[in-house]
Amino acid sequence: MNPIFEDLLNNIPDYKTFLTVEELDASSRALAEKYPDVVSVFEIGHTKENYPLLCLKIGSGSRNALMFGCPHPNEPIGTMMLEYFTENLAKNKALRDELDYTWYVVKAWDADGLRLNEKWLKGPYNIYNYSRNFFRPAGHRQVDWTFPVDYKGLHFHNTLPETDAMIGLLDKVKPAFIYSLHNAGFGGVYWYMSDGLPALYDQMYNAANKVHVPLNLGEPEAPYCVELAPAVYRSLGIEQEYDYLEKFSPEGTDIGASFNVGNNSAPYARKKYGSFTLLTELPYFFDERIMDRSEGTMLRRDAVLRNLDSSEKSNRYILDTMEISRKYFAPLNPFVLALDAFTKSDSDEATRNMVKSNPDFDKTATVSEEFDNLLMSRFYKSLSYGMLIRANEYELEAMEKAGEVNPEKKAALEKARDIAIVHHKELTDQLEKEIHYQVVPIRKLVSIQLECGLLVSKYLHDSQK
């Protein structure tokens, strides 16, 4: 490995917690003050809550690169990688020269949403605390899934302020390389990229293996993912989901009406500027079974169908509980908007049709595929259970803040909240017993994400000389 990169990776701090939006912004401003000849900071726009979105500009290389953290606000691993990388870019001329990019960095794109995750950012890091304090917005409120798009019967132009800010930055810098810093909650390491880079796969696998974090070899994140290599997929856009639903939905389905989201930054920048986008997905928690490719105990089809049945049952419970207090929810209650979106099952029938007709699902499932469908899927459902509690707490807190006295409203909200608390605790207690998980140190996650970004950005730069 390049000794400059090796030195950088060997000196990552042993971070114990994640930073808040305010802490990240204070650090960015301090960096620009400390290195004014190399670093500048500027606003690219404001959030829905009118919070300023800051962007760092570092160096003056021959090509532009863009990195952004928290495209989903429950995914702050990238903010810590950016915290470390930007400091080293600023102080290390040899690193800047070796990479030869002008770097544009937005540490926390969905700043409003990150605030709604603050109660778990400082730990403790376990399934209960993470899911109890989790927030992820509905698709039409996600900053990286509200890019404008016109594709077949889908026409979306209802962009968010944060999306408009990023579009403005993309149009300004026309980046050759984009690093979109996502992470999963549970599982292993996997990647998305605009095109295949076979020359790098072994090095990327090694970035995970050397810090003992497994690859995610279970089911892909979506049934229409195109696998380039084990745990490596082609970048997703809304077009792939549309085509999938068009192929497997019942005849006569209005596919365009199934969507209230747009595209994301990767296809937008690829189409306009030829930008190459990389995602390195990482877990907070992992169980060794996620990488076990030995034979399991059932057909892969049966595992997927059991997952769909379980999800359908959970969605009914969530919606039934929401009905207890729904009439008291504010129109923009972020937790309600999210739950209404996440309990929709427009694609479930298409997936049932797909697995029944696709011979790939005739085989015996691997242990990793079984684990993904039967246990990891329930972990992700626990996140919705946590948001169900918070949907009611959100309104109770608003009542208290406003001094509102409404016994009937308060009783309904408390009833729904208490039911959700019981079910959430039952599920997380069960998961704690059935999943033999480890918490991945932040330093290891930063190392994997940083090394993969270095590998790909360097490879792209050198291959275009």
C-alpha positions in Angstrom: 0.0 0.0 0.0 1.0 3.6 -0.6 3.0 4.6 2.6 1.1 7.9 2.8 -2.2 6.1 2.9 -0.9 3.4 5.3 0.2 6.1 7.7 -3.2 7.8 7.5 -5.0 4.5 8.2 -2.7 3.6 11.1 -3.4 6.8 13.0 -7.2 6.8 13.1 -8.3 7.7 16.7 -10.2 5.3 18.8 -13.5 7.2 18.6 -15.9 6.2 21.4 -19.0 8.2 20.3 -20.5 10.0 17.3 -20.6 13.8 17.0 -23.7 16.0 16.9 -24.5 18.5 14.1 -23.3 21.4 16.2 -20.1 19.6 17.1 -19.4 18.8 13.4 -20.0 22.4 12.3 -17.9 23.8 15.1 -15.1 21.5 14.0 -15.4 22.6 10.3 -15.3 26.3 11.2 -12.2 25.7 13.4 -10.5 23.8 10.7 -11.0 26.7 8.2 -9.6 29.1 10.8 -6.6 27.0 11.5 -5.7 26.4 7.9 -7.0 29.4 6.0 -4.6 29.0 3.0 -5.9 25.4 2.4 -9.4 25.3 3.8 -12.5 27.4 3.3 -16.1 26.9 4.6 -19.2 28.2 3.0 -23.0 27.6 3.1 -24.7 25.7 0.3 -28.2 26.3 1.6 -30.5 25.6 4.5 -32.5 22.7 5.8 -36.3 22.4 6.2 -35.8 23.8 9.7 -33.7 26.6 8.3 -30.4 25.3 9.7 -27.4 26.3 7.6 -25.7 23.5 5.6 -21.9 23.9 5.6 -19.5 22.7 3.0 -15.7 22.6 3.3 -13.4 23.2 0.3 -9.9 21.7 0.8 -7.0 21.8 -1.5 -6.6 22.7 -5.2 -6.2 19.5 -7.1 -6.7 18.9 -10.8 -10.1 17.3 -10.4 -13.1 17.9 -8.1 -14.3 15.3 -5.6 -17.4 15.5 -3.4 -18.1 13.7 -0.2 -21.2 13.9 2.0 -22.2 12.3 5.3 -25.7 11.5 6.6 -27.6 11.2 3.3 -29.7 9.2 5.7 -29.6 10.8 9.2 -29.3 7.5 11.1 -26.0 6.8 9.3 -23.3 8.9 11.0 -20.3 6.6 10.5 -19.3 8.8 7.5 -19.3 11.9 9.6 -16.5 10.5 11.7 -14.5 9.4 8.6 -14.9 13.0 7.3 -14.0 14.5 10.6 -10.7 12.6 10.5 -10.0 12.8 6.7 -10.6 16.6 6.5 -8.2 17.3 9.3 -5.5 15.3 7.6 -6.1 16.7 4.2 -5.8 20.2 5.7 -2.5 19.5 7.5 -0.8 17.1 5.1 0.3 18.5 1.8 1.8 15.1 0.7 -1.7 13.5 1.1 -3.3 16.3 -0.9 -0.7 16.1 -3.7 -0.9 12.3 -3.8 -4.7 12.3 -4.3 -4.7 15.5 -6.5 -8.3 16.5 -6.0 -10.1 19.6 -4.8 -12.3 18.2 -2.1 -15.8 19.5 -1.3 -17.1 18.0 1.9 -20.6 18.2 3.5 -20.3 16.4 6.8 -24.0 16.1 7.7 -26.4 16.6 4.7 -29.6 15.7 6.6 -28.8 17.9 9.6 -32.4 18.0 10.8 -32.7 14.3 10.8 -29.4 13.8 12.6 -30.7 15.8 15.5 -33.6 13.3 15.8 -31.0 10.6 16.3 -29.0 12.4 18.9 -30.2 10.3 21.9 -28.3 7.2 20.7 -25.2 8.9 19.2 -23.3 8.9 22.5 -24.4 5.3 23.4 -24.8 2.8 24.9 -24.6 0.9 21.6 -27.1 -2.0 21.8 -30.2 -3.1 19.9 -32.6 -1.6 22.4 -31.0 1.9 22.7 -30.4 2.2 19.0 -33.9 1.2 17.9 -35.6 3.1 20.8 -34.0 6.4 19.7 -33.8 5.8 15.9 -35.1 8.1 13.2 -35.1 7.8 9.4 -37.4 9.9 7.3 -40.0 8.8 4.8 -38.7 8.5 1.2 -40.3 11.8 0.1 -38.5 13.5 3.0 -35.1 11.9 2.3 -32.5 14.4 1.0 -30.9 11.8 -1.4 -34.1 10.3 -2.8 -35.8 13.5 -3.9 -33.8 14.4 -7.0 -36.0 15.3 -9.9 -36.7 12.5 -12.4 -38.9 11.8 -15.4 -38.9 8.1 -16.2 -41.7 6.3 -18.0 -44.8 7.0 -15.8 -42.8 8.5 -12.9 -42.5 12.3 -12.7 -41.1 13.7 -9.5 -40.0 17.3 -9.1 -40.9 18.0 -5.4 -37.4 18.6 -4.2 -36.4 19.4 -0.6 -34.4 22.4 0.4 -31.4 20.2 1.2 -31.7 18.5 -2.2 -31.8 21.8 -3.9 -28.6 22.8 -2.0 -26.8 19.6 -3.1 -28.0 20.0 -6.7 -26.5 23.5 -6.7 -23.2 22.2 -5.3 -23.1 19.4 -7.9 -23.8 21.8 -10.7 -21.1 24.1 -9.5 -18.2 21.6 -9.0 -19.1 18.9 -11.5 -17.3 16.2 -9.4 -15.3 13.4 -11.1 -15.6 11.4 -7.9 -18.5 11.3 -5.3 -18.3 9.4 -2.0 -21.8 9.0 -0.6 -21.3 7.9 3.0 -24.0 5.5 4.0 -24.1 2.7 6.5 -26.4 -0.1 7.5 -27.5 -0.9 11.1 -26.8 -4.6 11.1 -25.0 -7.1 8.9 -21.7 -6.7 7.2 -19.7 -4.7 4.6 -20.9 -4.2 1.1 -20.5 -1.7 -1.7 -22.3 0.1 -4.5 -20.5 1.7 -7.4 -21.3 3.3 -10.7 -19.3 0.8 -12.7 -17.4 -2.4 -11.9 -13.8 -2.0 -10.8 -12.6 -5.6 -10.7 -9.0 -4.6 -10.1 -9.9 -3.2 -6.7 -12.3 -5.9 -5.3 -9.6 -7.9 -3.4 -8.2 -4.7 -1.9 -11.6 -3.6 -0.8 -12.3 -7.0 0.8 -9.0 -6.8 2.5 -9.9 -3.4 4.0 -12.7 -5.1 5.8 -11.0 -8.4 6.6 -7.9 -6.9 8.2 -10.0 -5.2 10.9 -12.1 -8.3 11.2 -15.4 -7.0 10.0 -17.3 -9.5 7.8 -18.7 -9.0 4.4 -22.5 -9.0 4.0 -23.2 -12.2 2.0 -26.9 -12.5 2.7 -29.7 -11.2 0.6 -29.0 -8.0 -1.4 -30.6 -4.8 -0.1 -33.2 -4.9 -2.9 -34.2 -7.8 -5.2 -33.3 -5.8 -8.2 -29.7 -5.2 -7.2 -27.1 -6.1 -9.9 -24.2 -8.0 -8.3 -20.8 -7.1 -9.8 -19.0 -9.4 -7.4 -19.7 -10.9 -3.9 -21.0 -8.0 -1.7 -20.4 -5.5 -4.6 -23.4 -4.0 -6.5 -24.0 -1.5 -9.2 -25.3 1.8 -8.0 -29.1 2.0 -7.6 -31.4 4.6 -9.1 -35.2 4.8 -9.1 -35.2 3.4 -12.6 -34.3 -0.1 -11.4 -37.1 -0.2 -8.9 -39.6 1.0 -11.5 -38.5 -1.6 -14.0 -38.7 -4.3 -11.3 -42.2 -3.4 -10.3 -43.2 -3.1 -13.9 -42.0 -6.7 -14.5 -43.5 -8.4 -11.5 -46.5 -6.4 -10.4 -50.0 -7.6 -11.4 -51.2 -6.7 -14.8 -52.8 -3.2 -15.0 -50.9 -1.8 -12.0 -50.2 1.9 -12.3 -46.5 1.7 -11.5 -45.9 5.5 -11.6 -48.6 6.0 -8.9 -46.6 3.6 -6.6 -43.9 6.3 -6.1 -43.8 9.5 -4.2 -40.0 9.7 -4.3 -37.5 10.8 -6.8 -34.0 9.8 -7.8 -30.7 10.1 -5.9 -27.5 12.0 -6.5 -25.6 9.1 -8.2 -27.7 8.9 -11.4 -28.2 12.7 -11.4 -24.4 13.4 -11.4 -23.6 10.4 -13.6 -26.0 11.6 -16.4 -25.0 15.3 -16.2 -21.3 15.1 -15.4 -20.1 11.5 -15.8 -19.4 11.4 -12.0 -18.4 8.1 -10.5 -20.2 7.4 -7.2 -19.0 5.0 -4.5 -20.9 3.8 -1.4 -19.3 1.7 1.3 -22.1 0.2 3.5 -21.0 -0.7 7.0 -22.7 -2.2 10.1 -22.8 -1.0 13.7 -23.6 -4.6 14.8 -22.7 -7.9 13.2 -23.3 -11.6 13.7 -20.8 -14.0 12.1 -23.8 -15.8 10.4 -24.0 -12.9 7.9 -21.0 -14.3 6.1 -21.7 -18.0 6.4 -22.3 -19.4 2.9 -22.8 -23.0 4.0 -26.2 -24.7 3.5 -29.1 -23.7 5.8 -32.2 -25.6 6.6 -34.9 -24.3 4.1 -35.3 -23.2 0.5 -34.3 -19.6 -0.1 -37.8 -19.0 -1.5 -39.4 -20.1 1.8 -37.0 -17.9 3.8 -38.0 -14.8 1.7 -41.7 -15.6 2.0 -41.5 -16.1 5.8 -39.8 -12.7 5.9 -42.6 -11.1 3.9 -45.3 -12.8 6.1 -43.6 -11.5 9.3 -43.2 -8.0 7.9 -46.9 -7.9 6.9 -47.9 -9.0 10.4 -45.7 -6.3 12.0 -47.1 -3.6 9.6 -50.6 -4.5 10.6 -49.7 -4.1 14.3 -48.0 -0.7 13.7 -51.0 0.7 11.7 -53.5 -0.6 14.2 -51.6 1.0 17.0 -51.4 4.3 15.1 -55.1 4.4 14.7 -55.5 4.8 18.5 -54.1 8.3 18.3 -53.9 9.1 14.6 -56.4 11.9 14.7 -54.1 13.8 17.1 -50.9 13.5 14.9 -49.7 16.8 13.4 -49.5 16.7 9.6 -45.7 17.0 9.6 -45.0 14.6 12.5 -41.8 13.1 11.1 -42.2 9.8 12.7 -45.8 9.3 11.4 -44.7 10.3 7.9 -41.9 7.7 8.1 -44.2 4.9 9.5 -46.9 5.5 6.9 -44.2 5.2 4.2 -42.4 2.2 5.7 -45.6 0.1 6.3 -46.6 0.4 2.6 -46.2 -2.9 0.9 -46.5 -2.0 -2.8 -43.5 -4.1 -3.7 -44.3 -7.1 -1.6 -46.7 -8.8 -4.1 -44.1 -8.2 -6.8 -41.4 -9.8 -4.7 -43.7 -12.8 -4.0 -44.2 -13.2 -7.7 -40.5 -12.8 -8.4 -39.3 -15.5 -5.9 -42.0 -17.9 -7.1 -40.9 -17.6 -10.7 -37.1 -17.1 -10.3 -35.1 -20.4 -10.3 -32.4 -18.8 -8.1 -34.8 -19.2 -5.2 -35.3 -23.0 -5.8 -32.0 -23.8 -4.0 -31.4 -24.3 -0.3 -30.7 -21.0 1.4 -27.3 -20.4 2.8 -27.0 -19.7 6.5 -26.4 -16.0 5.7 -29.5 -15.8 3.6 -31.6 -17.5 6.4 -30.1 -15.1 9.0 -30.9 -12.1 6.8 -34.5 -13.1 6.2 -35.4 -14.5 9.6 -33.5 -12.5 12.1 -31.8 -9.4 10.6 -35.2 -8.4 9.0 -36.7 -8.4 12.5 -33.9 -6.2 13.8 -34.9 -3.6 11.1 -38.5 -3.9 12.1 -37.6 -3.0 15.7 -36.6 0.4 14.3 -40.2 1.0 13.2 -41.4 -0.1 16.7 -39.1 2.6 18.2 -40.4 5.2 15.9 -44.0 4.2 16.8 -43.2 5.1 20.4 -41.6 8.4 19.3 -44.6 9.4 17.1 -46.7 9.6 20.2 -44.0 11.1 22.3 -43.5 13.8 19.7 -47.2 15.0 20.2 -47.1 14.7 24.0 -43.9 16.8 24.1 -45.6 19.4 21.8 -48.6 19.5 24.1 -46.4 20.0 27.2 -44.4 22.7 25.5 -47.5 24.6 24.4 -49.3 24.2 27.7 -52.2 22.4 25.9 -54.8 20.8 28.2 -56.7 18.0 26.4 -57.3 14.9 28.5 -58.8 12.9 25.7 -55.9 13.6 23.4 -53.3 12.9 26.1 -55.0 9.7 27.1 -55.0 8.4 23.5 -51.4 9.3 22.9 -50.3 7.7 26.1 -52.2 4.6 25.4 -50.7 4.1 22.0 -47.2 5.0 23.3 -47.5 2.5 26.2 -48.6 -0.3 23.8 -45.7 0.4 21.5 -43.2 0.5 24.5 -44.3 -3.0 25.5 -44.1 -4.5 22.0 -40.7 -2.8 21.3 -39.2 -4.2 24.5 -40.6 -7.7 23.8 -39.0 -7.7 20.3 -35.6 -6.2 21.4 -35.4 -8.6 24.3 -36.0 -11.5 21.9 -33.4 -10.2 19.4 -30.9 -9.8 22.2 -31.3 -13.5 22.9 -31.4 -14.8 19.3 -28.7 -12.6 17.7 -25.2 -13.2 18.9 -23.9 -9.8 17.9 -20.8 -7.7 18.4 -20.6 -3.9 18.3 -18.1 -2.8 15.7 -15.6 -0.1 17.1 -16.0 3.2 15.2 -12.3 3.3 14.4 -12.6 0.0 12.4 -15.6 1.4 10.5 -13.8 4.6 9.7 -10.8 2.6 8.5 -12.8 0.5 6.0 -14.7 3.5 4.7 -11.6 5.7 4.4 -9.4 3.0 2.8 -12.1 2.2 0.1 -12.5 5.9 -0.7 -8.7 6.2 -1.1 -8.5 3.2 -3.3 -11.3 4.2 -5.6 -10.5 7.9 -5.9 -6.8 7.2 -6.6 -7.6 4.5 -9.1 -10.1 6.7 -11.0 -7.7 9.6 -11.0 -4.7 7.6 -12.3 -6.8 5.8 -14.9 -7.9 9.1 -16.4 -4.4 10.5 -16.8 
